[in-house]
């Protein structure tokens, strides 16, 4: 169950939960100003970056999963496409410019209200460790530290990518339902 809102972000008044007119589900509605608060999923975007038949991974310097490896990814921002967000997150986390490919994997992480989208990408130059990264490294497919991959969504995308070399034109779709099971 997702945490429930207690106060209105517009006026600070308390909220109650009820189904607004013309809607079909319960929403937080401010008892003072009447603002209806829609809580919708967040979108995480990232890249499966390949270079010389190796894959770029980042070791996290932040929680959750400090010290674990991940594909460069993070929350999409307003005003950008999912592809632009994936390239930006790769720049921020791995200091890498990439030639973006196609949408490769989509993972619904239901209990935390997130949708994770992963794109294929080719490294265009150098890379390094951004502010949220302890280190970055190119891994041969047989060197990937599978037991130390931070999140199940990234692991799913990475496993499919290693299996088919990123050549399968299907968007790989997966659904995760368990809470706190990275």
Protein Blocks (a to p, Z undefined) as FASTA:
>chain_A
ZZddfbdfklopacdddddehiabdcdddfklopacdddddddddddddeehiacddddf
bdehihiacdddddddehiafklmmmmmmmmmnopacdddddfbdcddfknopacddddd
ddfbdcdddfkbfbdcdddfklpcfklcfblklmmmmmmmmmnnomambdcddddfbghi
ZZ
